[in-house]
Amino acid sequence: MHIAEGFLPPAHAIAWSVASAPFVVHGVRSLTREVREHPESTLLLGASGAFTFVLSALKLPSVTGSCSHPTGTGLGAILFRPPIMAVLGTITLLFQALLLAHGGLTTLGANVFSMAIVGPWAGYAIYRLLRRYDVPLMVAVFFGAFLADLVTYCVTSVQLALAFPDPSSGFVGALGKFGSIFAVTQLPLAVSEGLLTVLVMRLLVQSSKGELTRLGVLLTGKQNPTGSEAVAR
């Protein structure tokens, strides 16, 4: 998913950075307010950021010759909502570009837009939709993490297709080629990430019930499948 340093044309790199900037600025404000009003959330914020960093740092070779990896953004989006996840994802991508050579500074805006903005919003949207219709919490968490991962790669495919349209079939042909390359490994990875996120959420339900209640993930009054009481925000 990480588009490599210098891979995008300068105009595209700038455009994606400009598109990402308002979301990150808004996220910084949301994060600042969260920490100021609820300093006890710092530990869970750090854990969400670490979860994203570790999962998205795993580069797995694809049979097509590309590399894929989980994103880890669904958990933070569900816990703290997408604006804060935009900041956590940006920090993750920045450190990975500087320390691990994953992605790059020139392509940071594009990578942030796909992994830290659109992916978390897609995951959070399906999570909220499922919970609104009384789908069990852990099922909603699974699909939230699954979709956050998968949509990230769909957006990356669009970004690459816009930058490198096929000489004969244009944008549509390039989108099909990039999407098919990613799909081979990303579909099973998205399922795996969904299951892992469910496992982590189960552990949080057991260890941080009070904090999850404050965040609106759990709320007294309705039983979820884990035996805890929960409703969606």
Phi and psi in degrees as GROMACS dihedral restraints (atoms count N, CA, C in turn):
[ dihedral_restraints ]
;  ai    aj    ak    al  type     phi  dphi    fc
    3     4     5     6     1   -62.0    20    10
    4     5     6     7     1   114.2    20    10
    6     7     8     9     1   -74.1    20    10
    7     8     9    10     1   129.4    20    10
    9    10    11    12     1   -69.6    20    10
   10    11    12    13     1   157.4    20    10
   12    13    14    15     1   -53.8    20    10
   13    14    15    16     1   128.6    20    10
   15    16    17    18     1    74.8    20    10
   16    17    18    19     1     4.8    20    10
   18    19    20    21     1   -76.4    20    10
   19    20    21    22     1   -34.1    20    10
   21    22    23    24     1   -86.5    20    10
   22    23    24    25     1   147.7    20    10
   24    25    26    27     1   -59.0    20    10
   25    26    27    28     1   146.3    20    10
   27    28    29    30     1   -51.8    20    10
   28    29    30    31     1   -41.8    20    10
   30    31    32    33     1   -63.1    20    10
   31    32    33    34     1   -39.2    20    10
   33    34    35    36     1   -68.8    20    10
   34    35    36    37     1   -43.1    20    10
   36    37    38    39     1   -59.8    20    10
   37    38    39    40     1   -42.5    20    10
   39    40    41    42     1   -67.1    20    10
   40    41    42    43     1   -43.3    20    10
   42    43    44    45     1   -61.5    20    10
   43    44    45    46     1   -43.6    20    10
   45    46    47    48     1   -68.6    20    10
   46    47    48    49     1   -32.4    20    10
   48    49    50    51     1   -66.4    20    10
   49    50    51    52     1   -43.2    20    10
   51    52    53    54     1   -63.9    20    10
   52    53    54    55     1   -40.5    20    10
   54    55    56    57     1   -65.7    20    10
   55    56    57    58     1   -34.0    20    10
   57    58    59    60     1   -80.0    20    10
   58    59    60    61     1   -29.4    20    10
   60    61    62    63     1   -55.1    20    10
   61    62    63    64     1   -47.2    20    10
   63    64    65    66     1   -60.8    20    10
   64    65    66    67     1   -37.7    20    10
   66    67    68    69     1   -66.0    20    10
   67    68    69    70     1   -39.8    20    10
   69    70    71    72     1   -69.5    20    10
   70    71    72    73     1   -41.7    20    10
   72    73    74    75     1   -61.4    20    10
   73    74    75    76     1   -45.8    20    10
   75    76    77    78     1   -61.4    20    10
   76    77    78    79     1   -38.6    20    10
   78    79    80    81     1   -65.2    20    10
   79    80    81    82     1   -38.5    20    10
   81    82    83    84     1   -61.1    20    10
   82    83    84    85     1   -41.9    20    10
   84    85    86    87     1   -64.1    20    10
   85    86    87    88     1   -42.8    20    10
   87    88    89    90     1   -65.3    20    10
   88    89    90    91     1   -40.8    20    10
   90    91    92    93     1   -65.6    20    10
   91    92    93    94     1   -42.8    20    10
   93    94    95    96     1   -61.2    20    10
   94    95    96    97     1   -43.2    20    10
   96    97    98    99     1   -65.4    20    10
   97    98    99   100     1   -40.9    20    10
   99   100   101   102     1   -61.7    20    10
  100   101   102   103     1   -46.5    20    10
  102   103   104   105     1   -68.7    20    10
  103   104   105   106     1   -37.7    20    10
  105   106   107   108     1   -68.3    20    10
  106   107   108   109     1   -42.6    20    10
  108   109   110   111     1   -83.8    20    10
  109   110   111   112     1   -28.1    20    10
  111   112   113   114     1  -136.1    20    10
  112   113   114   115     1    73.0    20    10
  114   115   116   117     1   -59.8    20    10
  115   116   117   118     1   -21.2    20    10
  117   118   119   120     1   -68.9    20    10
  118   119   120   121     1   -13.0    20    10
  120   121   122   123     1   -82.4    20    10
  121   122   123   124     1    -5.3    20    10
  123   124   125   126     1   -58.0    20    10
  124   125   126   127     1   -41.8    20    10
  126   127   128   129     1   -63.9    20    10
  127   128   129   130     1   -43.5    20    10
  129   130   131   132     1   -70.3    20    10
  130   131   132   133     1   -34.0    20    10
  132   133   134   135     1   -62.0    20    10
  133   134   135   136     1   -45.0    20    10
  135   136   137   138     1   -62.4    20    10
  136   137   138   139     1   -39.8    20    10
  138   139   140   141     1   -65.9    20    10
  139   140   141   142     1   -39.0    20    10
  141   142   143   144     1   -64.6    20    10
  142   143   144   145     1   -43.2    20    10
  144   145   146   147     1   -64.0    20    10
  145   146   147   148     1   -41.3    20    10
  147   148   149   150     1   -65.0    20    10
  148   149   150   151     1   -39.4    20    10
  150   151   152   153     1   -59.9    20    10
  151   152   153   154     1   -44.1    20    10
  153   154   155   156     1   -64.8    20    10
  154   155   156   157     1   -44.1    20    10
  156   157   158   159     1   -61.7    20    10
  157   158   159   160     1   -47.5    20    10
  159   160   161   162     1   -66.4    20    10
  160   161   162   163     1   -48.0    20    10
  162   163   164   165     1   -65.8    20    10
  163   164   165   166     1   -43.2    20    10
  165   166   167   168     1   -76.4    20    10
  166   167   168   169     1    -9.6    20    10
  168   169   170   171     1   -86.3    20    10
  169   170   171   172     1    -9.1    20    10
  171   172   173   174     1   -81.7    20    10
  172   173   174   175     1   107.6    20    10
  174   175   176   177     1   -94.5    20    10
  175   176   177   178     1   116.5    20    10
  177   178   179   180     1  -111.6    20    10
  178   179   180   181     1   125.0    20    10
  180   181   182   183     1   -65.6    20    10
  181   182   183   184     1   141.5    20    10
  183   184   185   186     1   -99.1    20    10
  184   185   186   187     1   151.5    20    10
  186   187   188   189     1   -65.6    20    10
  187   188   189   190     1   -15.3    20    10
  189   190   191   192     1   -86.6    20    10
  190   191   192   193     1    -4.1    20    10
  192   193   194   195     1    98.3    20    10
  193   194   195   196     1    -5.5    20    10
  195   196   197   198     1   -94.1    20    10
  196   197   198   199     1  -176.4    20    10
  198   199   200   201     1  -124.2    20    10
  199   200   201   202     1   144.5    20    10
  201   202   203   204     1  -131.4    20    10
  202   203   204   205     1   165.4    20    10
  204   205   206   207     1  -164.7    20    10
  205   206   207   208     1   159.7    20    10
  207   208   209   210     1   -66.3    20    10
  208   209   210   211     1   169.7    20    10
  210   211   212   213     1  -111.7    20    10
  211   212   213   214     1   -35.7    20    10
  213   214   215   216     1    73.5    20    10
  214   215   216   217     1    12.7    20    10
  216   217   218   219     1   -89.9    20    10
  217   218   219   220     1   -17.2    20    10
  219   220   221   222     1   -62.6    20    10
  220   221   222   223     1   -39.5    20    10
  222   223   224   225     1   -61.4    20    10
  223   224   225   226     1   -51.1    20    10
  225   226   227   228     1   -63.8    20    10
  226   227   228   229     1   -36.2    20    10
  228   229   230   231     1   -64.7    20    10
  229   230   231   232     1   -40.1    20    10
  231   232   233   234     1   -69.0    20    10
  232   233   234   235     1   -41.1    20    10
  234   235   236   237     1   -73.7    20    10
  235   236   237   238     1   -47.3    20    10
  237   238   239   240     1  -118.3    20    10
  238   239   240   241     1     0.8    20    10
  240   241   242   243     1    78.6    20    10
  241   242   243   244     1   156.7    20    10
  243   244   245   246     1   -59.5    20    10
  244   245   246   247     1   -36.0    20    10
  246   247   248   249     1   -57.7    20    10
  247   248   249   250     1   -43.3    20    10
  249   250   251   252     1   -69.1    20    10
  250   251   252   253     1   -36.0    20    10
  252   253   254   255     1   -64.2    20    10
  253   254   255   256     1   -28.5    20    10
  255   256   257   258     1   -60.9    20    10
  256   257   258   259     1   -38.6    20    10
  258   259   260   261     1   -72.4    20    10
  259   260   261   262     1   -47.6    20    10
  261   262   263   264     1   -60.7    20    10
  262   263   264   265     1   -39.8    20    10
  264   265   266   267     1   -67.9    20    10
  265   266   267   268     1   -38.3    20    10
  267   268   269   270     1   -64.2    20    10
  268   269   270   271     1   -44.5    20    10
  270   271   272   273     1   -61.0    20    10
  271   272   273   274     1   -43.4    20    10
  273   274   275   276     1   -58.7    20    10
  274   275   276   277     1   -49.4    20    10
  276   277   278   279     1   -66.6    20    10
  277   278   279   280     1   -35.3    20    10
  279   280   281   282     1   -65.3    20    10
  280   281   282   283     1   -46.9    20    10
  282   283   284   285     1   -66.3    20    10
  283   284   285   286     1   -37.1    20    10
  285   286   287   288     1   -66.9    20    10
  286   287   288   289     1   -36.2    20    10
  288   289   290   291     1   -67.0    20    10
  289   290   291   292     1   -38.6    20    10
  291   292   293   294     1   -80.5    20    10
  292   293   294   295     1   -36.9    20    10
  294   295   296   297     1  -103.9    20    10
  295   296   297   298     1   -29.7    20    10
  297   298   299   300     1  -115.4    20    10
  298   299   300   301     1    -2.9    20    10
  300   301   302   303     1    59.2    20    10
  301   302   303   304     1    31.3    20    10
  303   304   305   306     1   -95.7    20    10
  304   305   306   307     1   119.1    20    10
  306   307   308   309     1    77.4    20    10
  307   308   309   310     1  -147.2    20    10
  309   310   311   312     1  -176.2    20    10
  310   311   312   313     1   171.8    20    10
  312   313   314   315     1   -75.4    20    10
  313   314   315   316     1   -38.0    20    10
  315   316   317   318     1   -69.4    20    10
  316   317   318   319     1   -27.6    20    10
  318   319   320   321     1  -102.4    20    10
  319   320   321   322     1    10.1    20    10
  321   322   323   324     1   -59.3    20    10
  322   323   324   325     1   -43.8    20    10
  324   325   326   327     1   -59.5    20    10
  325   326   327   328     1   -42.5    20    10
  327   328   329   330     1   -66.6    20    10
  328   329   330   331     1   -42.8    20    10
  330   331   332   333     1   -67.1    20    10
  331   332   333   334     1   -37.8    20    10
  333   334   335   336     1   -63.8    20    10
  334   335   336   337     1   -42.5    20    10
  336   337   338   339     1   -61.3    20    10
  337   338   339   340     1   -40.9    20    10
  339   340   341   342     1   -78.5    20    10
  340   341   342   343     1   -49.7    20    10
  342   343   344   345     1   -88.5    20    10
  343   344   345   346     1   -34.5    20    10
  345   346   347   348     1  -100.3    20    10
  346   347   348   349     1   -12.5    20    10
  348   349   350   351     1  -118.0    20    10
  349   350   351   352     1   -67.6    20    10
  351   352   353   354     1   -67.4    20    10
  352   353   354   355     1   -44.6    20    10
  354   355   356   357     1   -56.3    20    10
  355   356   357   358     1   -53.6    20    10
  357   358   359   360     1   -60.1    20    10
  358   359   360   361     1   -39.4    20    10
  360   361   362   363     1   -64.9    20    10
  361   362   363   364     1   -40.2    20    10
  363   364   365   366     1   -64.9    20    10
  364   365   366   367     1   -44.8    20    10
  366   367   368   369     1   -62.9    20    10
  367   368   369   370     1   -42.7    20    10
  369   370   371   372     1   -67.4    20    10
  370   371   372   373     1   -36.5    20    10
  372   373   374   375     1   -64.0    20    10
  373   374   375   376     1   -44.4    20    10
  375   376   377   378     1   -70.9    20    10
  376   377   378   379     1   -33.8    20    10
  378   379   380   381     1   -60.6    20    10
  379   380   381   382     1   -49.5    20    10
  381   382   383   384     1   -63.5    20    10
  382   383   384   385     1   -40.7    20    10
  384   385   386   387     1   -62.9    20    10
  385   386   387   388     1   -45.3    20    10
  387   388   389   390     1   -66.3    20    10
  388   389   390   391     1   -40.4    20    10
  390   391   392   393     1   -69.3    20    10
  391   392   393   394     1   -31.0    20    10
  393   394   395   396     1   -62.1    20    10
  394   395   396   397     1   -31.1    20    10
  396   397   398   399     1   -99.6    20    10
  397   398   399   400     1    25.4    20    10
  399   400   401   402     1    63.0    20    10
  400   401   402   403     1    27.6    20    10
  402   403   404   405     1   -69.2    20    10
  403   404   405   406     1   137.4    20    10
  405   406   407   408     1   -51.9    20    10
  406   407   408   409     1   145.9    20    10
  408   409   410   411     1   -52.3    20    10
  409   410   411   412     1   -50.2    20    10
  411   412   413   414     1   -68.9    20    10
  412   413   414   415     1   -29.3    20    10
  414   415   416   417     1   -67.2    20    10
  415   416   417   418     1   -43.6    20    10
  417   418   419   420     1   -64.1    20    10
  418   419   420   421     1   -38.8    20    10
  420   421   422   423     1   -62.8    20    10
  421   422   423   424     1   -43.7    20    10
  423   424   425   426     1   -57.5    20    10
  424   425   426   427     1   -51.1    20    10
  426   427   428   429     1   -70.0    20    10
  427   428   429   430     1   -29.7    20    10
  429   430   431   432     1   -62.8    20    10
  430   431   432   433     1   -48.0    20    10
  432   433   434   435     1   -67.9    20    10
  433   434   435   436     1   -41.5    20    10
  435   436   437   438     1   -58.6    20    10
  436   437   438   439     1   -49.1    20    10
  438   439   440   441     1   -71.8    20    10
  439   440   441   442     1   -36.5    20    10
  441   442   443   444     1   -58.5    20    10
  442   443   444   445     1   -40.4    20    10
  444   445   446   447     1   -67.9    20    10
  445   446   447   448     1   -51.4    20    10
  447   448   449   450     1   -66.5    20    10
  448   449   450   451     1   -41.7    20    10
  450   451   452   453     1   -65.8    20    10
  451   452   453   454     1   -33.5    20    10
  453   454   455   456     1   -54.7    20    10
  454   455   456   457     1   -45.5    20    10
  456   457   458   459     1   -74.4    20    10
  457   458   459   460     1   -28.1    20    10
  459   460   461   462     1   -65.0    20    10
  460   461   462   463     1   -42.6    20    10
  462   463   464   465     1   -66.5    20    10
  463   464   465   466     1   -41.3    20    10
  465   466   467   468     1   -60.8    20    10
  466   467   468   469     1   -39.9    20    10
  468   469   470   471     1   -61.2    20    10
  469   470   471   472     1   -40.6    20    10
  471   472   473   474     1   -63.7    20    10
  472   473   474   475     1   -44.1    20    10
  474   475   476   477     1   -60.4    20    10
  475   476   477   478     1   -44.4    20    10
  477   478   479   480     1   -70.1    20    10
  478   479   480   481     1   -37.0    20    10
  480   481   482   483     1   -67.2    20    10
  481   482   483   484     1   -35.9    20    10
  483   484   485   486     1   -66.2    20    10
  484   485   486   487     1   -37.8    20    10
  486   487   488   489     1   -77.9    20    10
  487   488   489   490     1   -32.1    20    10
  489   490   491   492     1  -133.8    20    10
  490   491   492   493     1    70.0    20    10
  492   493   494   495     1   -64.2    20    10
  493   494   495   496     1   149.8    20    10
  495   496   497   498     1   -67.6    20    10
  496   497   498   499     1   136.7    20    10
  498   499   500   501     1   -57.1    20    10
  499   500   501   502     1   -31.5    20    10
  501   502   503   504     1  -102.6    20    10
  502   503   504   505     1   -40.3    20    10
  504   505   506   507     1  -106.2    20    10
  505   506   507   508     1     1.3    20    10
  507   508   509   510     1    68.6    20    10
  508   509   510   511     1  -148.3    20    10
  510   511   512   513     1   -61.3    20    10
  511   512   513   514     1   -44.7    20    10
  513   514   515   516     1   -62.2    20    10
  514   515   516   517     1   -44.7    20    10
  516   517   518   519     1   -64.3    20    10
  517   518   519   520     1   -41.5    20    10
  519   520   521   522     1   -66.1    20    10
  520   521   522   523     1   -39.1    20    10
  522   523   524   525     1   -61.8    20    10
  523   524   525   526     1   -41.8    20    10
  525   526   527   528     1   -63.0    20    10
  526   527   528   529     1   -39.5    20    10
  528   529   530   531     1   -68.3    20    10
  529   530   531   532     1   -48.6    20    10
  531   532   533   534     1   -65.2    20    10
  532   533   534   535     1   -42.1    20    10
  534   535   536   537     1   -62.9    20    10
  535   536   537   538     1   -40.1    20    10
  537   538   539   540     1   -69.3    20    10
  538   539   540   541     1   -33.8    20    10
  540   541   542   543     1   -62.8    20    10
  541   542   543   544     1   -47.2    20    10
  543   544   545   546     1   -68.7    20    10
  544   545   546   547     1   -36.2    20    10
  546   547   548   549     1   -62.0    20    10
  547   548   549   550     1   -31.8    20    10
  549   550   551   552     1   -55.9    20    10
  550   551   552   553     1   -45.4    20    10
  552   553   554   555     1  -101.2    20    10
  553   554   555   556     1   -24.4    20    10
  555   556   557   558     1   -76.2    20    10
  556   557   558   559     1   -32.4    20    10
  558   559   560   561     1   -60.7    20    10
  559   560   561   562     1   -51.6    20    10
  561   562   563   564     1   -64.9    20    10
  562   563   564   565     1   -32.1    20    10
  564   565   566   567     1   -66.0    20    10
  565   566   567   568     1   -38.6    20    10
  567   568   569   570     1   -64.8    20    10
  568   569   570   571     1   -39.3    20    10
  570   571   572   573     1   -63.7    20    10
  571   572   573   574     1   -44.8    20    10
  573   574   575   576     1   -61.9    20    10
  574   575   576   577     1   -41.5    20    10
  576   577   578   579     1   -64.9    20    10
  577   578   579   580     1   -38.2    20    10
  579   580   581   582     1   -61.2    20    10
  580   581   582   583     1   -43.5    20    10
  582   583   584   585     1   -66.8    20    10
  583   584   585   586     1   -40.7    20    10
  585   586   587   588     1   -65.2    20    10
  586   587   588   589     1   -39.3    20    10
  588   589   590   591     1   -65.0    20    10
  589   590   591   592     1   -38.1    20    10
  591   592   593   594     1   -61.3    20    10
  592   593   594   595     1   -43.2    20    10
  594   595   596   597     1   -60.4    20    10
  595   596   597   598     1   -44.7    20    10
  597   598   599   600     1   -64.5    20    10
  598   599   600   601     1   -41.2    20    10
  600   601   602   603     1   -64.6    20    10
  601   602   603   604     1   -37.7    20    10
  603   604   605   606     1   -60.6    20    10
  604   605   606   607     1   -41.9    20    10
  606   607   608   609     1   -64.9    20    10
  607   608   609   610     1   -39.2    20    10
  609   610   611   612     1   -66.8    20    10
  610   611   612   613     1   -36.7    20    10
  612   613   614   615     1   -60.5    20    10
  613   614   615   616     1   -36.4    20    10
  615   616   617   618     1   -77.2    20    10
  616   617   618   619     1   -34.9    20    10
  618   619   620   621     1  -103.1    20    10
  619   620   621   622     1   -21.2    20    10
  621   622   623   624     1  -133.9    20    10
  622   623   624   625     1    43.5    20    10
  624   625   626   627     1   -60.1    20    10
  625   626   627   628     1   -40.5    20    10
  627   628   629   630     1   -62.7    20    10
  628   629   630   631     1   -44.0    20    10
  630   631   632   633     1   -67.7    20    10
  631   632   633   634     1   -39.0    20    10
  633   634   635   636     1   -67.1    20    10
  634   635   636   637     1   -32.7    20    10
  636   637   638   639     1   -66.3    20    10
  637   638   639   640     1   -43.5    20    10
  639   640   641   642     1   -62.2    20    10
  640   641   642   643     1   -38.2    20    10
  642   643   644   645     1   -75.4    20    10
  643   644   645   646     1   -12.2    20    10
  645   646   647   648     1    92.6    20    10
  646   647   648   649     1     1.1    20    10
  648   649   650   651     1   -72.0    20    10
  649   650   651   652     1   -39.8    20    10
  651   652   653   654     1  -117.0    20    10
  652   653   654   655     1   142.4    20    10
  654   655   656   657     1  -152.2    20    10
  655   656   657   658     1   131.6    20    10
  657   658   659   660     1   -58.0    20    10
  658   659   660   661     1   133.3    20    10
  660   661   662   663     1   132.5    20    10
  661   662   663   664     1   -15.0    20    10
  663   664   665   666     1  -150.7    20    10
  664   665   666   667     1   128.7    20    10
  666   667   668   669     1   -81.5    20    10
  667   668   669   670     1   135.7    20    10
  669   670   671   672     1  -103.0    20    10
  670   671   672   673     1   173.6    20    10
  672   673   674   675     1   -64.8    20    10
  673   674   675   676     1   -17.6    20    10
  675   676   677   678     1   -85.5    20    10
  676   677   678   679     1    -5.7    20    10
  678   679   680   681     1    97.4    20    10
  679   680   681   682     1    -3.3    20    10
  681   682   683   684     1   -94.7    20    10
  682   683   684   685     1   167.2    20    10
  684   685   686   687     1   -99.7    20    10
  685   686   687   688     1   131.3    20    10
  687   688   689   690     1  -154.8    20    10
  688   689   690   691     1   147.9    20    10
  690   691   692   693     1  -141.0    20    10
  691   692   693   694     1   163.2    20    10
  693   694   695   696     1   -80.0    20    10
  694   695   696   697     1   157.6    20    10
